[in-house]
């Protein structure tokens, strides 16, 4: 059964949130996360994007810091 076949929408959204959190541990952007979940977990990119944006709304300070961390990490990696 594909991950998108779950019948309970709340548990599906919770699963997508968990997968997004896993992507974030690798410093992925929303776009990278959308691509990864589409390829590896059969999650439609619009679902990933929607859940990500809702998380961002609820956790503005965290996402601000996360984006800074990713930017610093990438600029340090390209030096």
N, CA, C and O atoms as a Tripos MOL2 file, in Angstrom:
@<TRIPOS>MOLECULE
protein
  316   315    79     0     0
PROTEIN
NO_CHARGES

@<TRIPOS>ATOM
      1 N           0.8430   -1.1700    0.0000 N.3       1 UNK1
      2 CA          0.0000    0.0000    0.0000 C.3       1 UNK1
      3 C           0.8940    1.2410    0.0000 C.2       1 UNK1
      4 O           1.8400    1.3280    0.7830 O.2       1 UNK1
      5 N           0.5940    2.1880   -0.8700 N.am      2 UNK2
      6 CA          1.3450    3.4330   -0.9260 C.3       2 UNK2
      7 C           0.9900    4.2920    0.2830 C.2       2 UNK2
      8 O          -0.0970    4.1670    0.8460 O.2       2 UNK2
      9 N           1.9050    5.1530    0.6720 N.am      3 UNK3
     10 CA          1.6660    5.9860    1.8430 C.3       3 UNK3
     11 C           0.4330    6.8650    1.6670 C.2       3 UNK3
     12 O          -0.2390    7.1860    2.6470 O.2       3 UNK3
     13 N           0.1290    7.2550    0.4400 N.am      4 UNK4
     14 CA         -1.0140    8.1070    0.1680 C.3       4 UNK4
     15 C          -2.3450    7.3920    0.2480 C.2       4 UNK4
     16 O          -3.3890    8.0270    0.0960 O.2       4 UNK4
     17 N          -2.3420    6.0910    0.4820 N.am      5 UNK5
     18 CA         -3.5810    5.3190    0.5080 C.3       5 UNK5
     19 C          -4.2250    5.2620    1.8850 C.2       5 UNK5
     20 O          -5.2680    4.6270    2.0450 O.2       5 UNK5
     21 N          -3.6340    5.9040    2.8760 N.am      6 UNK6
     22 CA         -4.2160    5.8620    4.2160 C.3       6 UNK6
     23 C          -5.5990    6.4990    4.1960 C.2       6 UNK6
     24 O          -5.8320    7.4740    3.4810 O.2       6 UNK6
     25 N          -6.5130    5.9420    4.9820 N.am      7 UNK7
     26 CA         -7.8810    6.4240    4.9640 C.3       7 UNK7
     27 C          -8.1220    7.5610    5.9420 C.2       7 UNK7
     28 O          -9.0520    8.3410    5.7330 O.2       7 UNK7
     29 N          -7.3370    7.6920    6.9910 N.am      8 UNK8
     30 CA         -7.5330    8.7330    7.9840 C.3       8 UNK8
     31 C          -6.6980    9.9600    7.6040 C.2       8 UNK8
     32 O          -5.4710    9.9230    7.7010 O.2       8 UNK8
     33 N          -7.3510   11.0480    7.1720 N.am      9 UNK9
     34 CA         -6.5890   12.2340    6.7410 C.3       9 UNK9
     35 C          -5.6940   12.8090    7.8420 C.2       9 UNK9
     36 O          -4.5910   13.2730    7.5530 O.2       9 UNK9
     37 N          -6.1440   12.7880    9.0880 N.am     10 UNK10
     38 CA         -5.3330   13.3440   10.1760 C.3      10 UNK10
     39 C          -4.0470   12.5480   10.3620 C.2      10 UNK10
     40 O          -2.9820   13.1310   10.5690 O.2      10 UNK10
     41 N          -4.1350   11.2270   10.2900 N.am     11 UNK11
     42 CA         -2.9190   10.4270   10.4630 C.3      11 UNK11
     43 C          -1.9960   10.5780    9.2450 C.2      11 UNK11
     44 O          -0.7740   10.5150    9.3790 O.2      11 UNK11
     45 N          -2.5770   10.7760    8.0730 N.am     12 UNK12
     46 CA         -1.7690   10.9970    6.8650 C.3      12 UNK12
     47 C          -0.9990   12.3140    6.9900 C.2      12 UNK12
     48 O           0.1950   12.3670    6.6940 O.2      12 UNK12
     49 N          -1.6750   13.3650    7.4250 N.am     13 UNK13
     50 CA         -1.0300   14.6610    7.5980 C.3      13 UNK13
     51 C           0.0550   14.5660    8.6670 C.2      13 UNK13
     52 O           1.1340   15.1370    8.5110 O.2      13 UNK13
     53 N          -0.2260   13.8510    9.7460 N.am     14 UNK14
     54 CA          0.7700   13.6590   10.8010 C.3      14 UNK14
     55 C           1.9970   12.9170   10.2570 C.2      14 UNK14
     56 O           3.1300   13.2440   10.6070 O.2      14 UNK14
     57 N           1.7660   11.9310    9.4100 N.am     15 UNK15
     58 CA          2.8710   11.1850    8.8060 C.3      15 UNK15
     59 C           3.7000   12.1120    7.9070 C.2      15 UNK15
     60 O           4.9300   12.0710    7.9380 O.2      15 UNK15
     61 N           3.0270   12.9430    7.1100 N.am     16 UNK16
     62 CA          3.7370   13.8770    6.2320 C.3      16 UNK16
     63 C           4.5510   14.8560    7.0860 C.2      16 UNK16
     64 O           5.6930   15.1720    6.7510 O.2      16 UNK16
     65 N           3.9690   15.3290    8.1770 N.am     17 UNK17
     66 CA          4.6950   16.2230    9.0780 C.3      17 UNK17
     67 C           5.9550   15.5400    9.6010 C.2      17 UNK17
     68 O           7.0240   16.1500    9.6330 O.2      17 UNK17
     69 N           5.8370   14.2990   10.0030 N.am     18 UNK18
     70 CA          6.9920   13.5530   10.4970 C.3      18 UNK18
     71 C           8.0640   13.4310    9.4070 C.2      18 UNK18
     72 O           9.2530   13.5990    9.6780 O.2      18 UNK18
     73 N           7.6400   13.1430    8.1920 N.am     19 UNK19
     74 CA          8.6000   13.0170    7.0870 C.3      19 UNK19
     75 C           9.2790   14.3540    6.7960 C.2      19 UNK19
     76 O          10.4740   14.3950    6.5050 O.2      19 UNK19
     77 N           8.5180   15.4450    6.8740 N.am     20 UNK20
     78 CA          9.1070   16.7790    6.6840 C.3      20 UNK20
     79 C          10.1650   17.0270    7.7570 C.2      20 UNK20
     80 O          11.2560   17.5170    7.4620 O.2      20 UNK20
     81 N           9.8380   16.6860    8.9930 N.am     21 UNK21
     82 CA         10.8020   16.8690   10.0840 C.3      21 UNK21
     83 C          12.0730   16.0640    9.8340 C.2      21 UNK21
     84 O          13.1740   16.5270   10.1350 O.2      21 UNK21
     85 N          11.9240   14.8680    9.2870 N.am     22 UNK22
     86 CA         13.1070   14.0620    8.9460 C.3      22 UNK22
     87 C          13.9330   14.7530    7.8630 C.2      22 UNK22
     88 O          15.1610   14.7980    7.9440 O.2      22 UNK22
     89 N          13.2510   15.2910    6.8470 N.am     23 UNK23
     90 CA         13.9640   16.0120    5.7810 C.3      23 UNK23
     91 C          14.7350   17.1960    6.3560 C.2      23 UNK23
     92 O          15.8480   17.5000    5.9260 O.2      23 UNK23
     93 N          14.1290   17.8500    7.3270 N.am     24 UNK24
     94 CA         14.7570   19.0330    7.9080 C.3      24 UNK24
     95 C          16.0260   18.6810    8.6760 C.2      24 UNK24
     96 O          16.9270   19.5100    8.7950 O.2      24 UNK24
     97 N          16.1030   17.4780    9.1910 N.am     25 UNK25
     98 CA         17.3320   17.0850    9.8920 C.3      25 UNK25
     99 C          18.5120   17.0240    8.9240 C.2      25 UNK25
    100 O          19.6700   17.0640    9.3420 O.2      25 UNK25
    101 N          18.2100   16.9280    7.6260 N.am     26 UNK26
    102 CA         19.2500   16.9190    6.6010 C.3      26 UNK26
    103 C          19.4410   18.2980    5.9710 C.2      26 UNK26
    104 O          20.2070   18.4450    5.0190 O.2      26 UNK26
    105 N          18.7440   19.3100    6.5030 N.am     27 UNK27
    106 CA         18.9000   20.6740    6.0000 C.3      27 UNK27
    107 C          18.2520   20.9120    4.6530 C.2      27 UNK27
    108 O          18.7090   21.7570    3.8840 O.2      27 UNK27
    109 N          17.1900   20.1760    4.3570 N.am     28 UNK28
    110 CA         16.5220   20.3230    3.0630 C.3      28 UNK28
    111 C          15.6080   21.5480    3.0420 C.2      28 UNK28
    112 O          15.0060   21.9170    4.0510 O.2      28 UNK28
    113 N          15.5230   22.1660    1.8640 N.am     29 UNK29
    114 CA         14.5590   23.2390    1.6520 C.3      29 UNK29
    115 C          13.1850   22.6050    1.4070 C.2      29 UNK29
    116 O          13.0690   21.3890    1.2560 O.2      29 UNK29
    117 N          12.1530   23.4450    1.3700 N.am     30 UNK30
    118 CA         10.8210   22.9200    1.0970 C.3      30 UNK30
    119 C          10.7990   22.2220   -0.2690 C.2      30 UNK30
    120 O          10.2020   21.1550   -0.4120 O.2      30 UNK30
    121 N          11.4400   22.8150   -1.2540 N.am     31 UNK31
    122 CA         11.4470   22.2370   -2.6010 C.3      31 UNK31
    123 C          12.1500   20.8790   -2.6220 C.2      31 UNK31
    124 O          11.6750   19.9330   -3.2490 O.2      31 UNK31
    125 N          13.2840   20.7980   -1.9300 N.am     32 UNK32
    126 CA         14.0080   19.5260   -1.8550 C.3      32 UNK32
    127 C          13.1780   18.4700   -1.1250 C.2      32 UNK32
    128 O          13.1570   17.3020   -1.5130 O.2      32 UNK32
    129 N          12.5090   18.8950   -0.0820 N.am     33 UNK33
    130 CA         11.6570   17.9830    0.6840 C.3      33 UNK33
    131 C          10.4930   17.4970   -0.1760 C.2      33 UNK33
    132 O          10.1610   16.3120   -0.1580 O.2      33 UNK33
    133 N           9.8720   18.4050   -0.9260 N.am     34 UNK34
    134 CA          8.7620   18.0240   -1.8120 C.3      34 UNK34
    135 C           9.2170   16.9600   -2.8020 C.2      34 UNK34
    136 O           8.5190   15.9730   -3.0320 O.2      34 UNK34
    137 N          10.3910   17.1690   -3.3830 N.am     35 UNK35
    138 CA         10.9190   16.2120   -4.3610 C.3      35 UNK35
    139 C          11.2320   14.8630   -3.7100 C.2      35 UNK35
    140 O          10.8960   13.8080   -4.2480 O.2      35 UNK35
    141 N          11.8770   14.9140   -2.5520 N.am     36 UNK36
    142 CA         12.2470   13.6720   -1.8610 C.3      36 UNK36
    143 C          11.0120   12.8690   -1.4640 C.2      36 UNK36
    144 O          10.9690   11.6580   -1.6800 O.2      36 UNK36
    145 N          10.0040   13.5300   -0.8840 N.am     37 UNK37
    146 CA          8.8090   12.8080   -0.4500 C.3      37 UNK37
    147 C           8.0010   12.2990   -1.6310 C.2      37 UNK37
    148 O           7.3590   11.2530   -1.5410 O.2      37 UNK37
    149 N           8.0280   13.0250   -2.7260 N.am     38 UNK38
    150 CA          7.3350   12.5610   -3.9190 C.3      38 UNK38
    151 C           7.9750   11.2810   -4.4530 C.2      38 UNK38
    152 O           7.2820   10.3240   -4.7980 O.2      38 UNK38
    153 N           9.3030   11.2760   -4.5150 N.am     39 UNK39
    154 CA         10.0260   10.1240   -5.0610 C.3      39 UNK39
    155 C          10.0550    8.9350   -4.1060 C.2      39 UNK39
    156 O           9.8760    7.7920   -4.5270 O.2      39 UNK39
    157 N          10.2810    9.2040   -2.8210 N.am     40 UNK40
    158 CA         10.5430    8.1170   -1.8740 C.3      40 UNK40
    159 C           9.3390    7.6580   -1.0600 C.2      40 UNK40
    160 O           9.3070    6.5280   -0.5730 O.2      40 UNK40
    161 N           8.3290    8.5570   -0.9130 N.am     41 UNK41
    162 CA          7.1940    8.1920   -0.0590 C.3      41 UNK41
    163 C           5.8590    8.3250   -0.7810 C.2      41 UNK41
    164 O           4.8040    8.1360   -0.1740 O.2      41 UNK41
    165 N           5.8970    8.6520   -2.0820 N.am     42 UNK42
    166 CA          4.6800    8.7740   -2.8860 C.3      42 UNK42
    167 C           3.7100    9.8080   -2.2990 C.2      42 UNK42
    168 O           2.4950    9.6140   -2.3120 O.2      42 UNK42
    169 N           4.2750   10.9100   -1.7840 N.am     43 UNK43
    170 CA          3.4530   12.0080   -1.2620 C.3      43 UNK43
    171 C           3.4020   13.0830   -2.3520 C.2      43 UNK43
    172 O           4.4380   13.5110   -2.8610 O.2      43 UNK43
    173 N           2.2080   13.5050   -2.6970 N.am     44 UNK44
    174 CA          2.0550   14.5400   -3.7160 C.3      44 UNK44
    175 C           2.7420   15.8230   -3.2490 C.2      44 UNK44
    176 O           2.6030   16.1950   -2.0840 O.2      44 UNK44
    177 N           3.4820   16.5090   -4.1280 N.am     45 UNK45
    178 CA          4.1820   17.7340   -3.7380 C.3      45 UNK45
    179 C           3.2520   18.7970   -3.1260 C.2      45 UNK45
    180 O           3.6610   19.5160   -2.2140 O.2      45 UNK45
    181 N           2.0290   18.9010   -3.6090 N.am     46 UNK46
    182 CA          1.0960   19.8970   -3.0640 C.3      46 UNK46
    183 C           0.7760   19.5950   -1.6000 C.2      46 UNK46
    184 O           0.5610   20.5170   -0.8130 O.2      46 UNK46
    185 N           0.7440   18.3300   -1.2330 N.am     47 UNK47
    186 CA          0.4760   17.9510    0.1590 C.3      47 UNK47
    187 C           1.6670   18.3630    1.0290 C.2      47 UNK47
    188 O           1.4930   18.9680    2.0860 O.2      47 UNK47
    189 N           2.8640   18.0320    0.5760 N.am     48 UNK48
    190 CA          4.0680   18.4010    1.3250 C.3      48 UNK48
    191 C           4.1460   19.9200    1.4820 C.2      48 UNK48
    192 O           4.4160   20.4250    2.5720 O.2      48 UNK48
    193 N           3.9090   20.6370    0.3940 N.am     49 UNK49
    194 CA          3.9570   22.0960    0.4220 C.3      49 UNK49
    195 C           2.9400   22.6760    1.3980 C.2      49 UNK49
    196 O           3.2570   23.5850    2.1650 O.2      49 UNK49
    197 N           1.7310   22.1560    1.3690 N.am     50 UNK50
    198 CA          0.6720   22.6550    2.2440 C.3      50 UNK50
    199 C           1.0030   22.4120    3.7130 C.2      50 UNK50
    200 O           0.8500   23.3080    4.5430 O.2      50 UNK50
    201 N           1.4540   21.2050    4.0340 N.am     51 UNK51
    202 CA          1.7960   20.8850    5.4200 C.3      51 UNK51
    203 C           2.9830   21.7400    5.8620 C.2      51 UNK51
    204 O           2.9830   22.2670    6.9750 O.2      51 UNK51
    205 N           3.9930   21.8830    5.0040 N.am     52 UNK52
    206 CA          5.1670   22.6960    5.3300 C.3      52 UNK52
    207 C           4.7320   24.1260    5.6440 C.2      52 UNK52
    208 O           5.1530   24.6930    6.6520 O.2      52 UNK52
    209 N           3.8950   24.7100    4.7910 N.am     53 UNK53
    210 CA          3.4730   26.1040    4.9830 C.3      53 UNK53
    211 C           2.6690   26.2790    6.2650 C.2      53 UNK53
    212 O           2.7830   27.3060    6.9330 O.2      53 UNK53
    213 N           1.8640   25.2900    6.6080 N.am     54 UNK54
    214 CA          1.1120   25.3580    7.8620 C.3      54 UNK54
    215 C           2.0600   25.2850    9.0590 C.2      54 UNK54
    216 O           1.8850   26.0050   10.0420 O.2      54 UNK54
    217 N           3.0560   24.4160    8.9690 N.am     55 UNK55
    218 CA          4.0540   24.3340   10.0410 C.3      55 UNK55
    219 C           4.7930   25.6660   10.1800 C.2      55 UNK55
    220 O           5.0690   26.1280   11.2870 O.2      55 UNK55
    221 N           5.1050   26.2690    9.0350 N.am     56 UNK56
    222 CA          5.7990   27.5560    9.0320 C.3      56 UNK56
    223 C           4.9590   28.6430    9.7140 C.2      56 UNK56
    224 O           5.4850   29.4590   10.4700 O.2      56 UNK56
    225 N           3.6530   28.6430    9.4390 N.am     57 UNK57
    226 CA          2.7500   29.6210   10.0670 C.3      57 UNK57
    227 C           2.7190   29.4600   11.5750 C.2      57 UNK57
    228 O           2.6920   30.4450   12.3120 O.2      57 UNK57
    229 N           2.7230   28.2220   12.0300 N.am     58 UNK58
    230 CA          2.6110   27.9320   13.4560 C.3      58 UNK58
    231 C           3.9320   28.1140   14.1970 C.2      58 UNK58
    232 O           3.9420   28.2790   15.4170 O.2      58 UNK58
    233 N           5.0420   28.0860   13.4680 N.am     59 UNK59
    234 CA          6.3790   28.1020   14.0980 C.3      59 UNK59
    235 C           7.2970   29.0920   13.3850 C.2      59 UNK59
    236 O           8.3700   28.7240   12.9060 O.2      59 UNK59
    237 N           6.8670   30.3500   13.3210 N.am     60 UNK60
    238 CA          7.6020   31.3520   12.5330 C.3      60 UNK60
    239 C           9.0550   31.5050   12.9710 C.2      60 UNK60
    240 O           9.9630   31.5240   12.1390 O.2      60 UNK60
    241 N           9.2660   31.6130   14.2660 N.am     61 UNK61
    242 CA         10.6310   31.8270   14.7570 C.3      61 UNK61
    243 C          11.5240   30.6280   14.4440 C.2      61 UNK61
    244 O          12.6720   30.7990   14.0360 O.2      61 UNK61
    245 N          11.0010   29.4180   14.6340 N.am     62 UNK62
    246 CA         11.7670   28.2190   14.3300 C.3      62 UNK62
    247 C          12.1790   28.2020   12.8600 C.2      62 UNK62
    248 O          13.3410   27.9470   12.5440 O.2      62 UNK62
    249 N          11.2310   28.4740   11.9590 N.am     63 UNK63
    250 CA         11.5460   28.4160   10.5300 C.3      63 UNK63
    251 C          12.4970   29.5330   10.1210 C.2      63 UNK63
    252 O          13.3240   29.3480    9.2280 O.2      63 UNK63
    253 N          12.3870   30.6820   10.7630 N.am     64 UNK64
    254 CA         13.3350   31.7650   10.4880 C.3      64 UNK64
    255 C          14.7500   31.2920   10.8340 C.2      64 UNK64
    256 O          15.6790   31.4620   10.0440 O.2      64 UNK64
    257 N          14.9020   30.7030   12.0130 N.am     65 UNK65
    258 CA         16.2030   30.1810   12.4370 C.3      65 UNK65
    259 C          16.6600   29.0230   11.5600 C.2      65 UNK65
    260 O          17.8440   28.9080   11.2440 O.2      65 UNK65
    261 N          15.7270   28.1680   11.1690 N.am     66 UNK66
    262 CA         16.0610   27.0260   10.3120 C.3      66 UNK66
    263 C          16.6120   27.5120    8.9740 C.2      66 UNK66
    264 O          17.6280   27.0060    8.4970 O.2      66 UNK66
    265 N          15.9500   28.4810    8.3780 N.am     67 UNK67
    266 CA         16.4030   28.9980    7.0780 C.3      67 UNK67
    267 C          17.7870   29.6280    7.1890 C.2      67 UNK67
    268 O          18.6110   29.4890    6.2850 O.2      67 UNK67
    269 N          18.0400   30.3190    8.2950 N.am     68 UNK68
    270 CA         19.3810   30.8840    8.5240 C.3      68 UNK68
    271 C          20.4160   29.7700    8.6350 C.2      68 UNK68
    272 O          21.4890   29.8450    8.0350 O.2      68 UNK68
    273 N          20.0880   28.7410    9.4040 N.am     69 UNK69
    274 CA         21.0070   27.6170    9.5960 C.3      69 UNK69
    275 C          21.3250   26.9370    8.2610 C.2      69 UNK69
    276 O          22.4840   26.6340    7.9770 O.2      69 UNK69
    277 N          20.2940   26.6980    7.4420 N.am     70 UNK70
    278 CA         20.5000   26.0570    6.1430 C.3      70 UNK70
    279 C          21.3840   26.9380    5.2610 C.2      70 UNK70
    280 O          22.2990   26.4510    4.5980 O.2      70 UNK70
    281 N          21.1010   28.2310    5.2630 N.am     71 UNK71
    282 CA         21.8960   29.1600    4.4450 C.3      71 UNK71
    283 C          23.3560   29.1520    4.8870 C.2      71 UNK71
    284 O          24.2570   29.1030    4.0490 O.2      71 UNK71
    285 N          23.5930   29.2010    6.1860 N.am     72 UNK72
    286 CA         24.9690   29.1810    6.7110 C.3      72 UNK72
    287 C          25.6580   27.8630    6.3900 C.2      72 UNK72
    288 O          26.8360   27.8330    6.0350 O.2      72 UNK72
    289 N          24.9100   26.7770    6.5190 N.am     73 UNK73
    290 CA         25.4490   25.4460    6.2570 C.3      73 UNK73
    291 C          25.8750   25.3350    4.7760 C.2      73 UNK73
    292 O          26.9350   24.7950    4.4610 O.2      73 UNK73
    293 N          25.0380   25.8490    3.9000 N.am     74 UNK74
    294 CA         25.3440   25.7510    2.4650 C.3      74 UNK74
    295 C          26.5080   26.6610    2.0730 C.2      74 UNK74
    296 O          27.3480   26.2780    1.2580 O.2      74 UNK74
    297 N          26.5610   27.8530    2.6460 N.am     75 UNK75
    298 CA         27.6810   28.7440    2.2910 C.3      75 UNK75
    299 C          28.9930   28.2060    2.8690 C.2      75 UNK75
    300 O          30.0480   28.3870    2.2600 O.2      75 UNK75
    301 N          28.9460   27.5560    4.0180 N.am     76 UNK76
    302 CA         30.1590   26.9540    4.5810 C.3      76 UNK76
    303 C          30.6070   25.7620    3.7460 C.2      76 UNK76
    304 O          31.8040   25.5080    3.6110 O.2      76 UNK76
    305 N          29.6530   25.0360    3.1900 N.am     77 UNK77
    306 CA         29.9660   23.8710    2.3670 C.3      77 UNK77
    307 C          30.5520   24.2280    1.0110 C.2      77 UNK77
    308 O          31.2660   23.4280    0.4050 O.2      77 UNK77
    309 N          30.2460   25.4520    0.5260 N.am     78 UNK78
    310 CA         30.7450   25.8290   -0.7910 C.3      78 UNK78
    311 C          32.0630   26.5780   -0.7100 C.2      78 UNK78
    312 O          32.6280   26.9360   -1.7430 O.2      78 UNK78
    313 N          32.5620   26.8210    0.4850 N.am     79 UNK79
    314 CA         33.8410   27.5440    0.6650 C.3      79 UNK79
    315 C          35.0180   26.6400    0.4530 C.2      79 UNK79
    316 O          36.1620   27.0810    0.5650 O.2      79 UNK79
@<TRIPOS>BOND
     1     1     2 1
     2     2     3 1
     3     3     4 2
     4     3     5 am
     5     5     6 1
     6     6     7 1
     7     7     8 2
     8     7     9 am
     9     9    10 1
    10    10    11 1
    11    11    12 2
    12    11    13 am
    13    13    14 1
    14    14    15 1
    15    15    16 2
    16    15    17 am
    17    17    18 1
    18    18    19 1
    19    19    20 2
    20    19    21 am
    21    21    22 1
    22    22    23 1
    23    23    24 2
    24    23    25 am
    25    25    26 1
    26    26    27 1
    27    27    28 2
    28    27    29 am
    29    29    30 1
    30    30    31 1
    31    31    32 2
    32    31    33 am
    33    33    34 1
    34    34    35 1
    35    35    36 2
    36    35    37 am
    37    37    38 1
    38    38    39 1
    39    39    40 2
    40    39    41 am
    41    41    42 1
    42    42    43 1
    43    43    44 2
    44    43    45 am
    45    45    46 1
    46    46    47 1
    47    47    48 2
    48    47    49 am
    49    49    50 1
    50    50    51 1
    51    51    52 2
    52    51    53 am
    53    53    54 1
    54    54    55 1
    55    55    56 2
    56    55    57 am
    57    57    58 1
    58    58    59 1
    59    59    60 2
    60    59    61 am
    61    61    62 1
    62    62    63 1
    63    63    64 2
    64    63    65 am
    65    65    66 1
    66    66    67 1
    67    67    68 2
    68    67    69 am
    69    69    70 1
    70    70    71 1
    71    71    72 2
    72    71    73 am
    73    73    74 1
    74    74    75 1
    75    75    76 2
    76    75    77 am
    77    77    78 1
    78    78    79 1
    79    79    80 2
    80    79    81 am
    81    81    82 1
    82    82    83 1
    83    83    84 2
    84    83    85 am
    85    85    86 1
    86    86    87 1
    87    87    88 2
    88    87    89 am
    89    89    90 1
    90    90    91 1
    91    91    92 2
    92    91    93 am
    93    93    94 1
    94    94    95 1
    95    95    96 2
    96    95    97 am
    97    97    98 1
    98    98    99 1
    99    99   100 2
   100    99   101 am
   101   101   102 1
   102   102   103 1
   103   103   104 2
   104   103   105 am
   105   105   106 1
   106   106   107 1
   107   107   108 2
   108   107   109 am
   109   109   110 1
   110   110   111 1
   111   111   112 2
   112   111   113 am
   113   113   114 1
   114   114   115 1
   115   115   116 2
   116   115   117 am
   117   117   118 1
   118   118   119 1
   119   119   120 2
   120   119   121 am
   121   121   122 1
   122   122   123 1
   123   123   124 2
   124   123   125 am
   125   125   126 1
   126   126   127 1
   127   127   128 2
   128   127   129 am
   129   129   130 1
   130   130   131 1
   131   131   132 2
   132   131   133 am
   133   133   134 1
   134   134   135 1
   135   135   136 2
   136   135   137 am
   137   137   138 1
   138   138   139 1
   139   139   140 2
   140   139   141 am
   141   141   142 1
   142   142   143 1
   143   143   144 2
   144   143   145 am
   145   145   146 1
   146   146   147 1
   147   147   148 2
   148   147   149 am
   149   149   150 1
   150   150   151 1
   151   151   152 2
   152   151   153 am
   153   153   154 1
   154   154   155 1
   155   155   156 2
   156   155   157 am
   157   157   158 1
   158   158   159 1
   159   159   160 2
   160   159   161 am
   161   161   162 1
   162   162   163 1
   163   163   164 2
   164   163   165 am
   165   165   166 1
   166   166   167 1
   167   167   168 2
   168   167   169 am
   169   169   170 1
   170   170   171 1
   171   171   172 2
   172   171   173 am
   173   173   174 1
   174   174   175 1
   175   175   176 2
   176   175   177 am
   177   177   178 1
   178   178   179 1
   179   179   180 2
   180   179   181 am
   181   181   182 1
   182   182   183 1
   183   183   184 2
   184   183   185 am
   185   185   186 1
   186   186   187 1
   187   187   188 2
   188   187   189 am
   189   189   190 1
   190   190   191 1
   191   191   192 2
   192   191   193 am
   193   193   194 1
   194   194   195 1
   195   195   196 2
   196   195   197 am
   197   197   198 1
   198   198   199 1
   199   199   200 2
   200   199   201 am
   201   201   202 1
   202   202   203 1
   203   203   204 2
   204   203   205 am
   205   205   206 1
   206   206   207 1
   207   207   208 2
   208   207   209 am
   209   209   210 1
   210   210   211 1
   211   211   212 2
   212   211   213 am
   213   213   214 1
   214   214   215 1
   215   215   216 2
   216   215   217 am
   217   217   218 1
   218   218   219 1
   219   219   220 2
   220   219   221 am
   221   221   222 1
   222   222   223 1
   223   223   224 2
   224   223   225 am
   225   225   226 1
   226   226   227 1
   227   227   228 2
   228   227   229 am
   229   229   230 1
   230   230   231 1
   231   231   232 2
   232   231   233 am
   233   233   234 1
   234   234   235 1
   235   235   236 2
   236   235   237 am
   237   237   238 1
   238   238   239 1
   239   239   240 2
   240   239   241 am
   241   241   242 1
   242   242   243 1
   243   243   244 2
   244   243   245 am
   245   245   246 1
   246   246   247 1
   247   247   248 2
   248   247   249 am
   249   249   250 1
   250   250   251 1
   251   251   252 2
   252   251   253 am
   253   253   254 1
   254   254   255 1
   255   255   256 2
   256   255   257 am
   257   257   258 1
   258   258   259 1
   259   259   260 2
   260   259   261 am
   261   261   262 1
   262   262   263 1
   263   263   264 2
   264   263   265 am
   265   265   266 1
   266   266   267 1
   267   267   268 2
   268   267   269 am
   269   269   270 1
   270   270   271 1
   271   271   272 2
   272   271   273 am
   273   273   274 1
   274   274   275 1
   275   275   276 2
   276   275   277 am
   277   277   278 1
   278   278   279 1
   279   279   280 2
   280   279   281 am
   281   281   282 1
   282   282   283 1
   283   283   284 2
   284   283   285 am
   285   285   286 1
   286   286   287 1
   287   287   288 2
   288   287   289 am
   289   289   290 1
   290   290   291 1
   291   291   292 2
   292   291   293 am
   293   293   294 1
   294   294   295 1
   295   295   296 2
   296   295   297 am
   297   297   298 1
   298   298   299 1
   299   299   300 2
   300   299   301 am
   301   301   302 1
   302   302   303 1
   303   303   304 2
   304   303   305 am
   305   305   306 1
   306   306   307 1
   307   307   308 2
   308   307   309 am
   309   309   310 1
   310   310   311 1
   311   311   312 2
   312   311   313 am
   313   313   314 1
   314   314   315 1
   315   315   316 2
@<TRIPOS>SUBSTRUCTURE
     1 UNK1         2 RESIDUE 1 A UNK
     2 UNK2         6 RESIDUE 1 A UNK
     3 UNK3        10 RESIDUE 1 A UNK
     4 UNK4        14 RESIDUE 1 A UNK
     5 UNK5        18 RESIDUE 1 A UNK
     6 UNK6        22 RESIDUE 1 A UNK
     7 UNK7        26 RESIDUE 1 A UNK
     8 UNK8        30 RESIDUE 1 A UNK
     9 UNK9        34 RESIDUE 1 A UNK
    10 UNK10       38 RESIDUE 1 A UNK
    11 UNK11       42 RESIDUE 1 A UNK
    12 UNK12       46 RESIDUE 1 A UNK
    13 UNK13       50 RESIDUE 1 A UNK
    14 UNK14       54 RESIDUE 1 A UNK
    15 UNK15       58 RESIDUE 1 A UNK
    16 UNK16       62 RESIDUE 1 A UNK
    17 UNK17       66 RESIDUE 1 A UNK
    18 UNK18       70 RESIDUE 1 A UNK
    19 UNK19       74 RESIDUE 1 A UNK
    20 UNK20       78 RESIDUE 1 A UNK
    21 UNK21       82 RESIDUE 1 A UNK
    22 UNK22       86 RESIDUE 1 A UNK
    23 UNK23       90 RESIDUE 1 A UNK
    24 UNK24       94 RESIDUE 1 A UNK
    25 UNK25       98 RESIDUE 1 A UNK
    26 UNK26      102 RESIDUE 1 A UNK
    27 UNK27      106 RESIDUE 1 A UNK
    28 UNK28      110 RESIDUE 1 A UNK
    29 UNK29      114 RESIDUE 1 A UNK
    30 UNK30      118 RESIDUE 1 A UNK
    31 UNK31      122 RESIDUE 1 A UNK
    32 UNK32      126 RESIDUE 1 A UNK
    33 UNK33      130 RESIDUE 1 A UNK
    34 UNK34      134 RESIDUE 1 A UNK
    35 UNK35      138 RESIDUE 1 A UNK
    36 UNK36      142 RESIDUE 1 A UNK
    37 UNK37      146 RESIDUE 1 A UNK
    38 UNK38      150 RESIDUE 1 A UNK
    39 UNK39      154 RESIDUE 1 A UNK
    40 UNK40      158 RESIDUE 1 A UNK
    41 UNK41      162 RESIDUE 1 A UNK
    42 UNK42      166 RESIDUE 1 A UNK
    43 UNK43      170 RESIDUE 1 A UNK
    44 UNK44      174 RESIDUE 1 A UNK
    45 UNK45      178 RESIDUE 1 A UNK
    46 UNK46      182 RESIDUE 1 A UNK
    47 UNK47      186 RESIDUE 1 A UNK
    48 UNK48      190 RESIDUE 1 A UNK
    49 UNK49      194 RESIDUE 1 A UNK
    50 UNK50      198 RESIDUE 1 A UNK
    51 UNK51      202 RESIDUE 1 A UNK
    52 UNK52      206 RESIDUE 1 A UNK
    53 UNK53      210 RESIDUE 1 A UNK
    54 UNK54      214 RESIDUE 1 A UNK
    55 UNK55      218 RESIDUE 1 A UNK
    56 UNK56      222 RESIDUE 1 A UNK
    57 UNK57      226 RESIDUE 1 A UNK
    58 UNK58      230 RESIDUE 1 A UNK
    59 UNK59      234 RESIDUE 1 A UNK
    60 UNK60      238 RESIDUE 1 A UNK
    61 UNK61      242 RESIDUE 1 A UNK
    62 UNK62      246 RESIDUE 1 A UNK
    63 UNK63      250 RESIDUE 1 A UNK
    64 UNK64      254 RESIDUE 1 A UNK
    65 UNK65      258 RESIDUE 1 A UNK
    66 UNK66      262 RESIDUE 1 A UNK
    67 UNK67      266 RESIDUE 1 A UNK
    68 UNK68      270 RESIDUE 1 A UNK
    69 UNK69      274 RESIDUE 1 A UNK
    70 UNK70      278 RESIDUE 1 A UNK
    71 UNK71      282 RESIDUE 1 A UNK
    72 UNK72      286 RESIDUE 1 A UNK
    73 UNK73      290 RESIDUE 1 A UNK
    74 UNK74      294 RESIDUE 1 A UNK
    75 UNK75      298 RESIDUE 1 A UNK
    76 UNK76      302 RESIDUE 1 A UNK
    77 UNK77      306 RESIDUE 1 A UNK
    78 UNK78      310 RESIDUE 1 A UNK
    79 UNK79      314 RESIDUE 1 A UNK
